[in-house]
Amino acid sequence: QIKALDAFEAQAVKSAEETKMKVDEELKDLEKTLKNIETARPFEDLTVDEVVAARPDIDTRVEQLVSKGRWQVPGYKEKFGDLSVL
């Protein structure tokens, strides 16, 4: 029984070390992400060109929506009302 306990303990230690390595790796990624967030410019200071350069899929999606006549800005009607009556 002592051998079985020793084997179980060895496996538990090995699993704990593997978990620690994974957690340390994830912490490094999170620290990197946090640093990026802290050094990023405020959203209000970004230009449309900069956003499109960072995420070209946004431009593609906007072109698709405009070409289908489905372009609406979320929350626009609530903030400014429906101007189609004019």
PyMOL Python script that loads the backbone (N, CA, C, O; Angstrom):
from pymol import cmd

cmd.read_pdbstr("""\
ATOM      1  N   GLN A   1       0.819  -1.202   0.000  1.00  0.00           N
ATOM      2  CA  GLN A   1       0.000   0.000   0.000  1.00  0.00           C
ATOM      3  C   GLN A   1       0.861   1.263   0.000  1.00  0.00           C
ATOM      4  O   GLN A   1       0.468   2.283  -0.566  1.00  0.00           O
ATOM      5  N   ILE A   2       2.003   1.200   0.617  1.00  0.00           N
ATOM      6  CA  ILE A   2       2.889   2.357   0.663  1.00  0.00           C
ATOM      7  C   ILE A   2       3.380   2.690  -0.748  1.00  0.00           C
ATOM      8  O   ILE A   2       3.521   3.858  -1.109  1.00  0.00           O
ATOM      9  N   LYS A   3       3.640   1.635  -1.543  1.00  0.00           N
ATOM     10  CA  LYS A   3       4.079   1.871  -2.923  1.00  0.00           C
ATOM     11  C   LYS A   3       2.980   2.572  -3.720  1.00  0.00           C
ATOM     12  O   LYS A   3       3.252   3.460  -4.529  1.00  0.00           O
ATOM     13  N   ALA A   4       1.745   2.161  -3.481  1.00  0.00           N
ATOM     14  CA  ALA A   4       0.624   2.776  -4.194  1.00  0.00           C
ATOM     15  C   ALA A   4       0.495   4.247  -3.793  1.00  0.00           C
ATOM     16  O   ALA A   4       0.252   5.106  -4.641  1.00  0.00           O
ATOM     17  N   LEU A   5       0.658   4.532  -2.507  1.00  0.00           N
ATOM     18  CA  LEU A   5       0.597   5.918  -2.041  1.00  0.00           C
ATOM     19  C   LEU A   5       1.736   6.747  -2.628  1.00  0.00           C
ATOM     20  O   LEU A   5       1.534   7.893  -3.029  1.00  0.00           O
ATOM     21  N   ASP A   6       2.932   6.164  -2.675  1.00  0.00           N
ATOM     22  CA  ASP A   6       4.069   6.872  -3.252  1.00  0.00           C
ATOM     23  C   ASP A   6       3.839   7.172  -4.733  1.00  0.00           C
ATOM     24  O   ASP A   6       4.155   8.259  -5.218  1.00  0.00           O
ATOM     25  N   ALA A   7       3.283   6.189  -5.440  1.00  0.00           N
ATOM     26  CA  ALA A   7       2.996   6.382  -6.860  1.00  0.00           C
ATOM     27  C   ALA A   7       1.934   7.465  -7.045  1.00  0.00           C
ATOM     28  O   ALA A   7       2.046   8.302  -7.940  1.00  0.00           O
ATOM     29  N   PHE A   8       0.899   7.448  -6.194  1.00  0.00           N
ATOM     30  CA  PHE A   8      -0.150   8.458  -6.258  1.00  0.00           C
ATOM     31  C   PHE A   8       0.415   9.846  -5.960  1.00  0.00           C
ATOM     32  O   PHE A   8       0.075  10.819  -6.632  1.00  0.00           O
ATOM     33  N   GLU A   9       1.270   9.929  -4.961  1.00  0.00           N
ATOM     34  CA  GLU A   9       1.878  11.206  -4.585  1.00  0.00           C
ATOM     35  C   GLU A   9       2.761  11.739  -5.718  1.00  0.00           C
ATOM     36  O   GLU A   9       2.756  12.937  -6.003  1.00  0.00           O
ATOM     37  N   ALA A  10       3.509  10.855  -6.354  1.00  0.00           N
ATOM     38  CA  ALA A  10       4.373  11.258  -7.462  1.00  0.00           C
ATOM     39  C   ALA A  10       3.535  11.791  -8.622  1.00  0.00           C
ATOM     40  O   ALA A  10       3.891  12.790  -9.247  1.00  0.00           O
ATOM     41  N   GLN A  11       2.428  11.123  -8.901  1.00  0.00           N
ATOM     42  CA  GLN A  11       1.542  11.571  -9.980  1.00  0.00           C
ATOM     43  C   GLN A  11       0.901  12.911  -9.619  1.00  0.00           C
ATOM     44  O   GLN A  11       0.764  13.787 -10.473  1.00  0.00           O
ATOM     45  N   ALA A  12       0.512  13.066  -8.359  1.00  0.00           N
ATOM     46  CA  ALA A  12      -0.092  14.323  -7.919  1.00  0.00           C
ATOM     47  C   ALA A  12       0.905  15.476  -8.019  1.00  0.00           C
ATOM     48  O   ALA A  12       0.549  16.575  -8.446  1.00  0.00           O
ATOM     49  N   VAL A  13       2.137  15.226  -7.630  1.00  0.00           N
ATOM     50  CA  VAL A  13       3.172  16.259  -7.720  1.00  0.00           C
ATOM     51  C   VAL A  13       3.430  16.628  -9.176  1.00  0.00           C
ATOM     52  O   VAL A  13       3.591  17.803  -9.505  1.00  0.00           O
ATOM     53  N   LYS A  14       3.468  15.631 -10.037  1.00  0.00           N
ATOM     54  CA  LYS A  14       3.689  15.875 -11.461  1.00  0.00           C
ATOM     55  C   LYS A  14       2.546  16.707 -12.050  1.00  0.00           C
ATOM     56  O   LYS A  14       2.782  17.647 -12.810  1.00  0.00           O
ATOM     57  N   SER A  15       1.314  16.356 -11.696  1.00  0.00           N
ATOM     58  CA  SER A  15       0.147  17.108 -12.185  1.00  0.00           C
ATOM     59  C   SER A  15       0.167  18.536 -11.659  1.00  0.00           C
ATOM     60  O   SER A  15      -0.164  19.471 -12.389  1.00  0.00           O
ATOM     61  N   ALA A  16       0.549  18.713 -10.402  1.00  0.00           N
ATOM     62  CA  ALA A  16       0.618  20.050  -9.817  1.00  0.00           C
ATOM     63  C   ALA A  16       1.667  20.897 -10.523  1.00  0.00           C
ATOM     64  O   ALA A  16       1.439  22.081 -10.772  1.00  0.00           O
ATOM     65  N   GLU A  17       2.803  20.313 -10.846  1.00  0.00           N
ATOM     66  CA  GLU A  17       3.855  21.060 -11.542  1.00  0.00           C
ATOM     67  C   GLU A  17       3.405  21.465 -12.944  1.00  0.00           C
ATOM     68  O   GLU A  17       3.679  22.577 -13.394  1.00  0.00           O
ATOM     69  N   GLU A  18       2.712  20.553 -13.631  1.00  0.00           N
ATOM     70  CA  GLU A  18       2.200  20.871 -14.963  1.00  0.00           C
ATOM     71  C   GLU A  18       1.175  21.997 -14.887  1.00  0.00           C
ATOM     72  O   GLU A  18       1.177  22.906 -15.717  1.00  0.00           O
ATOM     73  N   THR A  19       0.304  21.931 -13.890  1.00  0.00           N
ATOM     74  CA  THR A  19      -0.702  22.975 -13.704  1.00  0.00           C
ATOM     75  C   THR A  19      -0.036  24.310 -13.396  1.00  0.00           C
ATOM     76  O   THR A  19      -0.452  25.347 -13.913  1.00  0.00           O
ATOM     77  N   LYS A  20       0.990  24.287 -12.561  1.00  0.00           N
ATOM     78  CA  LYS A  20       1.707  25.516 -12.218  1.00  0.00           C
ATOM     79  C   LYS A  20       2.326  26.132 -13.460  1.00  0.00           C
ATOM     80  O   LYS A  20       2.286  27.350 -13.628  1.00  0.00           O
ATOM     81  N   MET A  21       2.896  25.314 -14.330  1.00  0.00           N
ATOM     82  CA  MET A  21       3.496  25.824 -15.555  1.00  0.00           C
ATOM     83  C   MET A  21       2.441  26.475 -16.449  1.00  0.00           C
ATOM     84  O   MET A  21       2.680  27.537 -17.024  1.00  0.00           O
ATOM     85  N   LYS A  22       1.271  25.836 -16.564  1.00  0.00           N
ATOM     86  CA  LYS A  22       0.194  26.387 -17.380  1.00  0.00           C
ATOM     87  C   LYS A  22      -0.304  27.710 -16.806  1.00  0.00           C
ATOM     88  O   LYS A  22      -0.550  28.660 -17.549  1.00  0.00           O
ATOM     89  N   VAL A  23      -0.450  27.770 -15.500  1.00  0.00           N
ATOM     90  CA  VAL A  23      -0.925  28.991 -14.843  1.00  0.00           C
ATOM     91  C   VAL A  23       0.101  30.117 -15.023  1.00  0.00           C
ATOM     92  O   VAL A  23      -0.269  31.258 -15.298  1.00  0.00           O
ATOM     93  N   ASP A  24       1.383  29.792 -14.867  1.00  0.00           N
ATOM     94  CA  ASP A  24       2.426  30.798 -15.055  1.00  0.00           C
ATOM     95  C   ASP A  24       2.412  31.341 -16.484  1.00  0.00           C
ATOM     96  O   ASP A  24       2.587  32.540 -16.702  1.00  0.00           O
ATOM     97  N   GLU A  25       2.205  30.460 -17.439  1.00  0.00           N
ATOM     98  CA  GLU A  25       2.156  30.863 -18.838  1.00  0.00           C
ATOM     99  C   GLU A  25       0.953  31.780 -19.092  1.00  0.00           C
ATOM    100  O   GLU A  25       1.060  32.790 -19.788  1.00  0.00           O
ATOM    101  N   GLU A  26      -0.183  31.410 -18.517  1.00  0.00           N
ATOM    102  CA  GLU A  26      -1.388  32.221 -18.679  1.00  0.00           C
ATOM    103  C   GLU A  26      -1.219  33.581 -17.996  1.00  0.00           C
ATOM    104  O   GLU A  26      -1.678  34.597 -18.517  1.00  0.00           O
ATOM    105  N   LEU A  27      -0.568  33.601 -16.844  1.00  0.00           N
ATOM    106  CA  LEU A  27      -0.307  34.863 -16.155  1.00  0.00           C
ATOM    107  C   LEU A  27       0.558  35.795 -17.004  1.00  0.00           C
ATOM    108  O   LEU A  27       0.321  37.002 -17.048  1.00  0.00           O
ATOM    109  N   LYS A  28       1.556  35.232 -17.671  1.00  0.00           N
ATOM    110  CA  LYS A  28       2.408  36.046 -18.543  1.00  0.00           C
ATOM    111  C   LYS A  28       1.579  36.657 -19.668  1.00  0.00           C
ATOM    112  O   LYS A  28       1.742  37.832 -19.998  1.00  0.00           O
ATOM    113  N   ASP A  29       0.681  35.852 -20.261  1.00  0.00           N
ATOM    114  CA  ASP A  29      -0.177  36.362 -21.327  1.00  0.00           C
ATOM    115  C   ASP A  29      -1.095  37.468 -20.806  1.00  0.00           C
ATOM    116  O   ASP A  29      -1.289  38.486 -21.469  1.00  0.00           O
ATOM    117  N   LEU A  30      -1.653  37.261 -19.621  1.00  0.00           N
ATOM    118  CA  LEU A  30      -2.544  38.265 -19.046  1.00  0.00           C
ATOM    119  C   LEU A  30      -1.805  39.553 -18.708  1.00  0.00           C
ATOM    120  O   LEU A  30      -2.341  40.645 -18.896  1.00  0.00           O
ATOM    121  N   GLU A  31      -0.578  39.432 -18.211  1.00  0.00           N
ATOM    122  CA  GLU A  31       0.224  40.623 -17.915  1.00  0.00           C
ATOM    123  C   GLU A  31       0.533  41.392 -19.197  1.00  0.00           C
ATOM    124  O   GLU A  31       0.503  42.622 -19.214  1.00  0.00           O
ATOM    125  N   LYS A  32       0.829  40.661 -20.261  1.00  0.00           N
ATOM    126  CA  LYS A  32       1.095  41.287 -21.553  1.00  0.00           C
ATOM    127  C   LYS A  32      -0.160  42.010 -22.055  1.00  0.00           C
ATOM    128  O   LYS A  32      -0.078  43.133 -22.552  1.00  0.00           O
ATOM    129  N   THR A  33      -1.305  41.366 -21.921  1.00  0.00           N
ATOM    130  CA  THR A  33      -2.564  41.976 -22.335  1.00  0.00           C
ATOM    131  C   THR A  33      -2.860  43.224 -21.525  1.00  0.00           C
ATOM    132  O   THR A  33      -3.273  44.244 -22.077  1.00  0.00           O
ATOM    133  N   LEU A  34      -2.651  43.147 -20.216  1.00  0.00           N
ATOM    134  CA  LEU A  34      -2.889  44.295 -19.342  1.00  0.00           C
ATOM    135  C   LEU A  34      -1.978  45.458 -19.719  1.00  0.00           C
ATOM    136  O   LEU A  34      -2.409  46.611 -19.731  1.00  0.00           O
ATOM    137  N   LYS A  35      -0.727  45.156 -20.023  1.00  0.00           N
ATOM    138  CA  LYS A  35       0.207  46.205 -20.418  1.00  0.00           C
ATOM    139  C   LYS A  35      -0.255  46.862 -21.714  1.00  0.00           C
ATOM    140  O   LYS A  35      -0.174  48.083 -21.856  1.00  0.00           O
ATOM    141  N   ASN A  36      -0.738  46.059 -22.658  1.00  0.00           N
ATOM    142  CA  ASN A  36      -1.266  46.603 -23.913  1.00  0.00           C
ATOM    143  C   ASN A  36      -2.462  47.514 -23.665  1.00  0.00           C
ATOM    144  O   ASN A  36      -2.592  48.568 -24.288  1.00  0.00           O
ATOM    145  N   ILE A  37      -3.329  47.100 -22.754  1.00  0.00           N
ATOM    146  CA  ILE A  37      -4.513  47.901 -22.440  1.00  0.00           C
ATOM    147  C   ILE A  37      -4.106  49.225 -21.801  1.00  0.00           C
ATOM    148  O   ILE A  37      -4.636  50.281 -22.147  1.00  0.00           O
ATOM    149  N   GLU A  38      -3.170  49.159 -20.876  1.00  0.00           N
ATOM    150  CA  GLU A  38      -2.750  50.365 -20.167  1.00  0.00           C
ATOM    151  C   GLU A  38      -2.039  51.361 -21.080  1.00  0.00           C
ATOM    152  O   GLU A  38      -2.144  52.570 -20.873  1.00  0.00           O
ATOM    153  N   THR A  39      -1.321  50.871 -22.081  1.00  0.00           N
ATOM    154  CA  THR A  39      -0.573  51.767 -22.965  1.00  0.00           C
ATOM    155  C   THR A  39      -1.360  52.156 -24.216  1.00  0.00           C
ATOM    156  O   THR A  39      -0.885  52.957 -25.021  1.00  0.00           O
ATOM    157  N   ALA A  40      -2.541  51.603 -24.382  1.00  0.00           N
ATOM    158  CA  ALA A  40      -3.336  51.909 -25.573  1.00  0.00           C
ATOM    159  C   ALA A  40      -3.918  53.316 -25.486  1.00  0.00           C
ATOM    160  O   ALA A  40      -4.177  53.842 -24.404  1.00  0.00           O
ATOM    161  N   ARG A  41      -4.110  53.900 -26.656  1.00  0.00           N
ATOM    162  CA  ARG A  41      -4.748  55.218 -26.689  1.00  0.00           C
ATOM    163  C   ARG A  41      -6.235  55.063 -26.420  1.00  0.00           C
ATOM    164  O   ARG A  41      -6.810  54.005 -26.673  1.00  0.00           O
ATOM    165  N   PRO A  42      -6.857  56.117 -25.907  1.00  0.00           N
ATOM    166  CA  PRO A  42      -8.315  56.050 -25.693  1.00  0.00           C
ATOM    167  C   PRO A  42      -9.048  55.846 -27.017  1.00  0.00           C
ATOM    168  O   PRO A  42      -8.594  56.290 -28.071  1.00  0.00           O
ATOM    169  N   PHE A  43     -10.173  55.175 -26.940  1.00  0.00           N
ATOM    170  CA  PHE A  43     -10.960  54.866 -28.127  1.00  0.00           C
ATOM    171  C   PHE A  43     -11.346  56.143 -28.870  1.00  0.00           C
ATOM    172  O   PHE A  43     -11.382  56.164 -30.101  1.00  0.00           O
ATOM    173  N   GLU A  44     -11.631  57.194 -28.129  1.00  0.00           N
ATOM    174  CA  GLU A  44     -12.063  58.447 -28.742  1.00  0.00           C
ATOM    175  C   GLU A  44     -10.967  59.064 -29.622  1.00  0.00           C
ATOM    176  O   GLU A  44     -11.272  59.825 -30.540  1.00  0.00           O
ATOM    177  N   ASP A  45      -9.710  58.747 -29.353  1.00  0.00           N
ATOM    178  CA  ASP A  45      -8.594  59.317 -30.110  1.00  0.00           C
ATOM    179  C   ASP A  45      -8.264  58.547 -31.382  1.00  0.00           C
ATOM    180  O   ASP A  45      -7.444  58.999 -32.181  1.00  0.00           O
ATOM    181  N   LEU A  46      -8.889  57.396 -31.579  1.00  0.00           N
ATOM    182  CA  LEU A  46      -8.598  56.593 -32.771  1.00  0.00           C
ATOM    183  C   LEU A  46      -9.326  57.153 -33.981  1.00  0.00           C
ATOM    184  O   LEU A  46     -10.426  57.696 -33.871  1.00  0.00           O
ATOM    185  N   THR A  47      -8.694  57.012 -35.133  1.00  0.00           N
ATOM    186  CA  THR A  47      -9.346  57.406 -36.380  1.00  0.00           C
ATOM    187  C   THR A  47      -9.941  56.167 -37.040  1.00  0.00           C
ATOM    188  O   THR A  47      -9.600  55.036 -36.694  1.00  0.00           O
ATOM    189  N   VAL A  48     -10.819  56.398 -37.978  1.00  0.00           N
ATOM    190  CA  VAL A  48     -11.440  55.284 -38.704  1.00  0.00           C
ATOM    191  C   VAL A  48     -10.370  54.482 -39.438  1.00  0.00           C
ATOM    192  O   VAL A  48     -10.416  53.252 -39.465  1.00  0.00           O
ATOM    193  N   ASP A  49      -9.414  55.179 -40.027  1.00  0.00           N
ATOM    194  CA  ASP A  49      -8.346  54.496 -40.768  1.00  0.00           C
ATOM    195  C   ASP A  49      -7.534  53.579 -39.853  1.00  0.00           C
ATOM    196  O   ASP A  49      -7.142  52.486 -40.263  1.00  0.00           O
ATOM    197  N   GLU A  50      -7.279  54.013 -38.625  1.00  0.00           N
ATOM    198  CA  GLU A  50      -6.517  53.191 -37.690  1.00  0.00           C
ATOM    199  C   GLU A  50      -7.305  51.945 -37.272  1.00  0.00           C
ATOM    200  O   GLU A  50      -6.743  50.859 -37.132  1.00  0.00           O
ATOM    201  N   VAL A  51      -8.600  52.121 -37.079  1.00  0.00           N
ATOM    202  CA  VAL A  51      -9.439  50.974 -36.708  1.00  0.00           C
ATOM    203  C   VAL A  51      -9.495  49.976 -37.854  1.00  0.00           C
ATOM    204  O   VAL A  51      -9.394  48.769 -37.635  1.00  0.00           O
ATOM    205  N   VAL A  52      -9.653  50.471 -39.064  1.00  0.00           N
ATOM    206  CA  VAL A  52      -9.713  49.583 -40.234  1.00  0.00           C
ATOM    207  C   VAL A  52      -8.377  48.884 -40.450  1.00  0.00           C
ATOM    208  O   VAL A  52      -8.340  47.722 -40.855  1.00  0.00           O
ATOM    209  N   ALA A  53      -7.274  49.591 -40.180  1.00  0.00           N
ATOM    210  CA  ALA A  53      -5.959  48.960 -40.320  1.00  0.00           C
ATOM    211  C   ALA A  53      -5.786  47.833 -39.309  1.00  0.00           C
ATOM    212  O   ALA A  53      -5.169  46.810 -39.607  1.00  0.00           O
ATOM    213  N   ALA A  54      -6.335  48.027 -38.115  1.00  0.00           N
ATOM    214  CA  ALA A  54      -6.218  47.000 -37.081  1.00  0.00           C
ATOM    215  C   ALA A  54      -7.167  45.834 -37.330  1.00  0.00           C
ATOM    216  O   ALA A  54      -6.828  44.684 -37.053  1.00  0.00           O
ATOM    217  N   ARG A  55      -8.351  46.128 -37.850  1.00  0.00           N
ATOM    218  CA  ARG A  55      -9.356  45.095 -38.092  1.00  0.00           C
ATOM    219  C   ARG A  55      -9.959  45.266 -39.484  1.00  0.00           C
ATOM    220  O   ARG A  55     -11.036  45.848 -39.615  1.00  0.00           O
ATOM    221  N   PRO A  56      -9.286  44.770 -40.528  1.00  0.00           N
ATOM    222  CA  PRO A  56      -9.788  44.938 -41.899  1.00  0.00           C
ATOM    223  C   PRO A  56     -11.152  44.282 -42.128  1.00  0.00           C
ATOM    224  O   PRO A  56     -11.878  44.666 -43.045  1.00  0.00           O
ATOM    225  N   ASP A  57     -11.497  43.307 -41.310  1.00  0.00           N
ATOM    226  CA  ASP A  57     -12.792  42.642 -41.464  1.00  0.00           C
ATOM    227  C   ASP A  57     -13.952  43.599 -41.208  1.00  0.00           C
ATOM    228  O   ASP A  57     -15.045  43.394 -41.736  1.00  0.00           O
ATOM    229  N   ILE A  58     -13.734  44.637 -40.410  1.00  0.00           N
ATOM    230  CA  ILE A  58     -14.791  45.618 -40.145  1.00  0.00           C
ATOM    231  C   ILE A  58     -15.141  46.348 -41.439  1.00  0.00           C
ATOM    232  O   ILE A  58     -16.318  46.523 -41.756  1.00  0.00           O
ATOM    233  N   ASP A  59     -14.134  46.768 -42.178  1.00  0.00           N
ATOM    234  CA  ASP A  59     -14.363  47.479 -43.431  1.00  0.00           C
ATOM    235  C   ASP A  59     -15.111  46.602 -44.426  1.00  0.00           C
ATOM    236  O   ASP A  59     -16.025  47.063 -45.110  1.00  0.00           O
ATOM    237  N   THR A  60     -14.719  45.348 -44.500  1.00  0.00           N
ATOM    238  CA  THR A  60     -15.383  44.404 -45.404  1.00  0.00           C
ATOM    239  C   THR A  60     -16.848  44.245 -45.035  1.00  0.00           C
ATOM    240  O   THR A  60     -17.718  44.247 -45.905  1.00  0.00           O
ATOM    241  N   ARG A  61     -17.117  44.106 -43.744  1.00  0.00           N
ATOM    242  CA  ARG A  61     -18.493  43.925 -43.271  1.00  0.00           C
ATOM    243  C   ARG A  61     -19.338  45.171 -43.537  1.00  0.00           C
ATOM    244  O   ARG A  61     -20.499  45.061 -43.931  1.00  0.00           O
ATOM    245  N   VAL A  62     -18.764  46.343 -43.326  1.00  0.00           N
ATOM    246  CA  VAL A  62     -19.488  47.584 -43.589  1.00  0.00           C
ATOM    247  C   VAL A  62     -19.828  47.686 -45.072  1.00  0.00           C
ATOM    248  O   VAL A  62     -20.943  48.068 -45.430  1.00  0.00           O
ATOM    249  N   GLU A  63     -18.881  47.350 -45.926  1.00  0.00           N
ATOM    250  CA  GLU A  63     -19.141  47.391 -47.370  1.00  0.00           C
ATOM    251  C   GLU A  63     -20.278  46.449 -47.748  1.00  0.00           C
ATOM    252  O   GLU A  63     -21.121  46.798 -48.575  1.00  0.00           O
ATOM    253  N   GLN A  64     -20.311  45.258 -47.153  1.00  0.00           N
ATOM    254  CA  GLN A  64     -21.392  44.308 -47.429  1.00  0.00           C
ATOM    255  C   GLN A  64     -22.739  44.879 -47.002  1.00  0.00           C
ATOM    256  O   GLN A  64     -23.711  44.821 -47.755  1.00  0.00           O
ATOM    257  N   LEU A  65     -22.794  45.428 -45.801  1.00  0.00           N
ATOM    258  CA  LEU A  65     -24.055  45.962 -45.293  1.00  0.00           C
ATOM    259  C   LEU A  65     -24.542  47.155 -46.114  1.00  0.00           C
ATOM    260  O   LEU A  65     -25.732  47.264 -46.407  1.00  0.00           O
ATOM    261  N   VAL A  66     -23.630  48.042 -46.482  1.00  0.00           N
ATOM    262  CA  VAL A  66     -24.011  49.216 -47.265  1.00  0.00           C
ATOM    263  C   VAL A  66     -24.504  48.794 -48.637  1.00  0.00           C
ATOM    264  O   VAL A  66     -25.487  49.340 -49.139  1.00  0.00           O
ATOM    265  N   SER A  67     -23.834  47.833 -49.246  1.00  0.00           N
ATOM    266  CA  SER A  67     -24.234  47.393 -50.580  1.00  0.00           C
ATOM    267  C   SER A  67     -25.619  46.745 -50.567  1.00  0.00           C
ATOM    268  O   SER A  67     -26.323  46.776 -51.576  1.00  0.00           O
ATOM    269  N   LYS A  68     -26.015  46.161 -49.439  1.00  0.00           N
ATOM    270  CA  LYS A  68     -27.341  45.550 -49.313  1.00  0.00           C
ATOM    271  C   LYS A  68     -28.372  46.531 -48.773  1.00  0.00           C
ATOM    272  O   LYS A  68     -29.545  46.189 -48.627  1.00  0.00           O
ATOM    273  N   GLY A  69     -27.933  47.751 -48.478  1.00  0.00           N
ATOM    274  CA  GLY A  69     -28.854  48.755 -47.955  1.00  0.00           C
ATOM    275  C   GLY A  69     -29.276  48.493 -46.521  1.00  0.00           C
ATOM    276  O   GLY A  69     -30.334  48.958 -46.097  1.00  0.00           O
ATOM    277  N   ARG A  70     -28.487  47.772 -45.783  1.00  0.00           N
ATOM    278  CA  ARG A  70     -28.848  47.411 -44.414  1.00  0.00           C
ATOM    279  C   ARG A  70     -28.058  48.195 -43.375  1.00  0.00           C
ATOM    280  O   ARG A  70     -28.058  47.820 -42.202  1.00  0.00           O
ATOM    281  N   TRP A  71     -27.404  49.242 -43.759  1.00  0.00           N
ATOM    282  CA  TRP A  71     -26.526  49.929 -42.811  1.00  0.00           C
ATOM    283  C   TRP A  71     -27.326  50.803 -41.860  1.00  0.00           C
ATOM    284  O   TRP A  71     -28.001  51.742 -42.283  1.00  0.00           O
ATOM    285  N   GLN A  72     -27.247  50.492 -40.585  1.00  0.00           N
ATOM    286  CA  GLN A  72     -27.834  51.310 -39.530  1.00  0.00           C
ATOM    287  C   GLN A  72     -26.880  51.310 -38.354  1.00  0.00           C
ATOM    288  O   GLN A  72     -26.293  50.280 -38.021  1.00  0.00           O
ATOM    289  N   VAL A  73     -26.728  52.445 -37.735  1.00  0.00           N
ATOM    290  CA  VAL A  73     -25.862  52.549 -36.577  1.00  0.00           C
ATOM    291  C   VAL A  73     -26.680  52.162 -35.348  1.00  0.00           C
ATOM    292  O   VAL A  73     -27.727  52.758 -35.095  1.00  0.00           O
ATOM    293  N   PRO A  74     -26.216  51.165 -34.572  1.00  0.00           N
ATOM    294  CA  PRO A  74     -26.978  50.759 -33.384  1.00  0.00           C
ATOM    295  C   PRO A  74     -27.138  51.918 -32.409  1.00  0.00           C
ATOM    296  O   PRO A  74     -26.171  52.605 -32.079  1.00  0.00           O
ATOM    297  N   GLY A  75     -28.364  52.126 -31.956  1.00  0.00           N
ATOM    298  CA  GLY A  75     -28.641  53.165 -30.973  1.00  0.00           C
ATOM    299  C   GLY A  75     -28.881  54.539 -31.568  1.00  0.00           C
ATOM    300  O   GLY A  75     -29.190  55.478 -30.835  1.00  0.00           O
ATOM    301  N   TYR A  76     -28.747  54.680 -32.883  1.00  0.00           N
ATOM    302  CA  TYR A  76     -28.905  56.001 -33.509  1.00  0.00           C
ATOM    303  C   TYR A  76     -30.332  56.515 -33.366  1.00  0.00           C
ATOM    304  O   TYR A  76     -30.543  57.664 -32.978  1.00  0.00           O
ATOM    305  N   LYS A  77     -31.317  55.668 -33.678  1.00  0.00           N
ATOM    306  CA  LYS A  77     -32.721  56.100 -33.604  1.00  0.00           C
ATOM    307  C   LYS A  77     -33.109  56.468 -32.179  1.00  0.00           C
ATOM    308  O   LYS A  77     -33.859  57.419 -31.959  1.00  0.00           O
ATOM    309  N   GLU A  78     -32.596  55.710 -31.209  1.00  0.00           N
ATOM    310  CA  GLU A  78     -32.918  55.998 -29.826  1.00  0.00           C
ATOM    311  C   GLU A  78     -32.363  57.348 -29.386  1.00  0.00           C
ATOM    312  O   GLU A  78     -32.979  58.060 -28.593  1.00  0.00           O
ATOM    313  N   LYS A  79     -31.191  57.687 -29.913  1.00  0.00           N
ATOM    314  CA  LYS A  79     -30.525  58.930 -29.486  1.00  0.00           C
ATOM    315  C   LYS A  79     -31.032  60.149 -30.262  1.00  0.00           C
ATOM    316  O   LYS A  79     -31.237  61.215 -29.680  1.00  0.00           O
ATOM    317  N   PHE A  80     -31.235  59.990 -31.589  1.00  0.00           N
ATOM    318  CA  PHE A  80     -31.577  61.128 -32.427  1.00  0.00           C
ATOM    319  C   PHE A  80     -32.982  61.069 -33.013  1.00  0.00           C
ATOM    320  O   PHE A  80     -33.422  62.018 -33.661  1.00  0.00           O
ATOM    321  N   GLY A  81     -33.674  59.988 -32.796  1.00  0.00           N
ATOM    322  CA  GLY A  81     -35.020  59.864 -33.356  1.00  0.00           C
ATOM    323  C   GLY A  81     -34.991  59.386 -34.794  1.00  0.00           C
ATOM    324  O   GLY A  81     -33.926  59.265 -35.400  1.00  0.00           O
ATOM    325  N   ASP A  82     -36.160  59.117 -35.332  1.00  0.00           N
ATOM    326  CA  ASP A  82     -36.301  58.638 -36.704  1.00  0.00           C
ATOM    327  C   ASP A  82     -36.465  59.825 -37.633  1.00  0.00           C
ATOM    328  O   ASP A  82     -37.498  60.494 -37.607  1.00  0.00           O
ATOM    329  N   LEU A  83     -35.456  60.095 -38.455  1.00  0.00           N
ATOM    330  CA  LEU A  83     -35.486  61.237 -39.349  1.00  0.00           C
ATOM    331  C   LEU A  83     -36.091  60.903 -40.709  1.00  0.00           C
ATOM    332  O   LEU A  83     -36.165  61.771 -41.579  1.00  0.00           O
ATOM    333  N   SER A  84     -36.519  59.674 -40.902  1.00  0.00           N
ATOM    334  CA  SER A  84     -37.071  59.281 -42.191  1.00  0.00           C
ATOM    335  C   SER A  84     -38.438  59.940 -42.430  1.00  0.00           C
ATOM    336  O   SER A  84     -38.902  60.000 -43.569  1.00  0.00           O
ATOM    337  N   VAL A  85     -39.083  60.431 -41.370  1.00  0.00           N
ATOM    338  CA  VAL A  85     -40.378  61.099 -41.514  1.00  0.00           C
ATOM    339  C   VAL A  85     -40.219  62.417 -42.232  1.00  0.00           C
ATOM    340  O   VAL A  85     -41.116  62.849 -42.956  1.00  0.00           O
ATOM    341  N   LEU A  86     -39.065  63.068 -42.034  1.00  0.00           N
ATOM    342  CA  LEU A  86     -38.819  64.351 -42.685  1.00  0.00           C
ATOM    343  C   LEU A  86     -38.659  64.102 -44.144  1.00  0.00           C
ATOM    344  O   LEU A  86     -38.441  65.040 -44.911  1.00  0.00           O
TER     345      LEU A  86
END
""", "prot")
cmd.dss("prot")
cmd.show_as("cartoon", "prot")
cmd.util.cbc("prot")
cmd.orient("prot")
